[in-house]
Amino acid sequence: MTRLGVTGHQAIPDVALDFVAEGITGQVSAVSPAGLVVGVTSLAAGADQLFATIVIRCGGSLHVVVPASGYETTFNGKDRSEFSRLLQLASEVERLPFDAPTEEAFFAAGKRVVDLCDVLLAVWDGEPSRGLGGTADVVRYACQAGRDVRIIWPAGVTR
């Protein structure tokens, strides 16, 4: 069974959404065409939730890394209800020992996702992180850890 992790932007421009969804679907199918994949994610808004939805749709299971107590308070509206829905579908939920959602907790969760996966999908525009623990930081950690990192982002699209 392949463990496929994800890191990525919370805000994916509409013009990039189909490309990203097709890229994730292609990677999930290529890694495990029989649905024998575990998606490792923190279920953040945007790329993480899209990835989790695709993993479930392709017959895989979810291992969710919750960064901190109160993590659900960082979500609004639809993203919060989607977080709750996907969390209920998870086969495994791991809660990190942070008392509150902070950049440090988010970066620790990103590192944990990397540590648990065989391949990391990065929904990333190639730009630096906008805060500690952002996509670029997690990609850099994954590269240092020797993980297979596969970037999914349409050329020429900016956030």
ROFI-706561 format. One record per residue (C-alpha): residue number from 0; chain; x, y, z. Coordinates in pm, whole numbers, plus 50000, padded with zeros to 5 digits. Layout:
<nodes>
<node NUM; A; <X; Y; Z>>;
...
</nodes>
This chain:
<nodes>
<node 0; A; <50000; 50000; 50000>>;
<node 1; A; <50133; 50342; 49902>>;
<node 2; A; <50113; 50637; 50142>>;
<node 3; A; <50059; 50954; 49943>>;
<node 4; A; <50089; 51286; 50128>>;
<node 5; A; <49984; 51634; 50030>>;
<node 6; A; <50087; 51990; 50090>>;
<node 7; A; <49947; 52284; 49902>>;
<node 8; A; <49790; 52622; 49882>>;
<node 9; A; <49464; 52699; 50054>>;
<node 10; A; <49365; 52941; 49779>>;
<node 11; A; <49374; 52780; 49435>>;
<node 12; A; <49272; 53019; 49155>>;
<node 13; A; <48964; 52907; 48961>>;
<node 14; A; <49174; 52897; 48643>>;
<node 15; A; <49400; 52633; 48805>>;
<node 16; A; <49138; 52421; 48980>>;
<node 17; A; <49063; 52172; 48700>>;
<node 18; A; <49435; 52126; 48628>>;
<node 19; A; <49507; 52060; 48996>>;
<node 20; A; <49213; 51820; 49039>>;
<node 21; A; <49313; 51625; 48726>>;
<node 22; A; <49676; 51619; 48839>>;
<node 23; A; <49588; 51483; 49182>>;
<node 24; A; <49352; 51225; 49033>>;
<node 25; A; <49620; 51115; 48788>>;
<node 26; A; <49881; 51080; 49061>>;
<node 27; A; <49648; 50888; 49293>>;
<node 28; A; <49548; 50654; 49009>>;
<node 29; A; <49907; 50607; 48890>>;
<node 30; A; <50041; 50531; 49237>>;
<node 31; A; <49769; 50284; 49317>>;
<node 32; A; <49527; 50197; 49038>>;
<node 33; A; <49342; 49950; 49262>>;
<node 34; A; <49264; 50214; 49526>>;
<node 35; A; <49526; 50078; 49764>>;
<node 36; A; <49643; 50420; 49871>>;
<node 37; A; <49644; 50599; 50204>>;
<node 38; A; <49612; 50975; 50170>>;
<node 39; A; <49802; 51157; 50444>>;
<node 40; A; <49672; 51508; 50503>>;
<node 41; A; <49589; 51776; 50758>>;
<node 42; A; <49263; 51855; 50575>>;
<node 43; A; <49349; 52223; 50542>>;
<node 44; A; <49122; 52425; 50316>>;
<node 45; A; <49206; 52415; 49946>>;
<node 46; A; <49457; 52158; 49822>>;
<node 47; A; <49435; 51925; 50124>>;
<node 48; A; <49057; 51896; 50116>>;
<node 49; A; <49055; 51851; 49737>>;
<node 50; A; <49320; 51578; 49770>>;
<node 51; A; <49126; 51400; 50047>>;
<node 52; A; <48806; 51405; 49843>>;
<node 53; A; <48985; 51255; 49542>>;
<node 54; A; <49157; 50985; 49751>>;
<node 55; A; <48820; 50878; 49894>>;
<node 56; A; <48654; 50889; 49550>>;
<node 57; A; <48934; 50665; 49413>>;
<node 58; A; <48876; 50406; 49688>>;
<node 59; A; <49163; 50502; 49915>>;
<node 60; A; <49165; 50578; 50286>>;
<node 61; A; <49270; 50882; 50487>>;
<node 62; A; <49523; 50929; 50764>>;
<node 63; A; <49456; 51276; 50904>>;
<node 64; A; <49715; 51471; 51102>>;
<node 65; A; <49536; 51732; 51313>>;
<node 66; A; <49790; 52005; 51399>>;
<node 67; A; <49642; 52129; 51727>>;
<node 68; A; <49350; 52151; 51962>>;
<node 69; A; <49098; 52397; 51823>>;
<node 70; A; <49215; 52343; 51464>>;
<node 71; A; <48853; 52341; 51344>>;
<node 72; A; <48821; 52707; 51455>>;
<node 73; A; <49061; 52808; 51176>>;
<node 74; A; <48800; 52717; 50914>>;
<node 75; A; <48505; 52921; 50790>>;
<node 76; A; <48175; 52814; 50636>>;
<node 77; A; <48204; 52552; 50365>>;
<node 78; A; <48569; 52474; 50448>>;
<node 79; A; <48474; 52396; 50808>>;
<node 80; A; <48188; 52166; 50712>>;
<node 81; A; <48412; 51992; 50457>>;
<node 82; A; <48681; 51948; 50723>>;
<node 83; A; <48426; 51785; 50956>>;
<node 84; A; <48289; 51562; 50678>>;
<node 85; A; <48632; 51440; 50569>>;
<node 86; A; <48752; 51392; 50926>>;
<node 87; A; <48459; 51155; 50985>>;
<node 88; A; <48565; 50954; 50678>>;
<node 89; A; <48924; 50914; 50798>>;
<node 90; A; <49048; 50566; 50880>>;
<node 91; A; <49306; 50710; 51116>>;
<node 92; A; <49325; 51044; 51299>>;
<node 93; A; <49646; 51156; 51466>>;
<node 94; A; <49636; 51465; 51689>>;
<node 95; A; <49959; 51656; 51749>>;
<node 96; A; <50020; 51784; 52105>>;
<node 97; A; <49981; 52157; 52037>>;
<node 98; A; <49734; 52349; 52255>>;
<node 99; A; <49637; 52598; 51984>>;
<node 100; A; <49660; 52641; 51607>>;
<node 101; A; <49987; 52825; 51536>>;
<node 102; A; <50233; 52840; 51249>>;
<node 103; A; <50460; 52609; 51450>>;
<node 104; A; <50176; 52354; 51483>>;
<node 105; A; <50100; 52379; 51112>>;
<node 106; A; <50466; 52326; 51019>>;
<node 107; A; <50488; 52029; 51259>>;
<node 108; A; <50182; 51880; 51089>>;
<node 109; A; <50338; 51935; 50746>>;
<node 110; A; <50654; 51759; 50861>>;
<node 111; A; <50450; 51473; 51005>>;
<node 112; A; <50268; 51430; 50673>>;
<node 113; A; <50607; 51410; 50500>>;
<node 114; A; <50741; 51163; 50756>>;
<node 115; A; <50441; 50935; 50703>>;
<node 116; A; <50429; 50936; 50322>>;
<node 117; A; <50614; 50762; 50043>>;
<node 118; A; <50534; 51031; 49786>>;
<node 119; A; <50440; 51395; 49852>>;
<node 120; A; <50211; 51580; 49613>>;
<node 121; A; <50274; 51954; 49628>>;
<node 122; A; <50003; 52182; 49492>>;
<node 123; A; <50252; 52464; 49473>>;
<node 124; A; <50319; 52764; 49255>>;
<node 125; A; <50692; 52758; 49335>>;
<node 126; A; <50680; 53078; 49541>>;
<node 127; A; <50814; 53116; 49898>>;
<node 128; A; <50586; 53042; 50193>>;
<node 129; A; <50373; 53329; 50321>>;
<node 130; A; <50429; 53216; 50680>>;
<node 131; A; <50612; 52946; 50871>>;
<node 132; A; <50497; 52601; 50765>>;
<node 133; A; <50365; 52704; 50426>>;
<node 134; A; <50388; 52488; 50117>>;
<node 135; A; <50744; 52591; 50026>>;
<node 136; A; <50866; 52505; 50378>>;
<node 137; A; <50706; 52160; 50364>>;
<node 138; A; <50845; 52093; 50015>>;
<node 139; A; <51193; 52192; 50133>>;
<node 140; A; <51161; 51958; 50433>>;
<node 141; A; <51043; 51675; 50206>>;
<node 142; A; <51337; 51723; 49971>>;
<node 143; A; <51580; 51721; 50265>>;
<node 144; A; <51413; 51399; 50387>>;
<node 145; A; <51464; 51240; 50046>>;
<node 146; A; <51095; 51207; 49964>>;
<node 147; A; <50967; 51181; 49609>>;
<node 148; A; <50799; 51521; 49560>>;
<node 149; A; <50562; 51572; 49268>>;
<node 150; A; <50456; 51928; 49198>>;
<node 151; A; <50112; 51993; 49054>>;
<node 152; A; <50060; 52347; 48925>>;
<node 153; A; <49976; 52488; 48581>>;
<node 154; A; <50253; 52688; 48415>>;
<node 155; A; <50201; 53061; 48412>>;
<node 156; A; <49930; 53069; 48680>>;
<node 157; A; <49988; 53289; 48984>>;
<node 158; A; <49794; 53317; 49306>>;
</nodes>
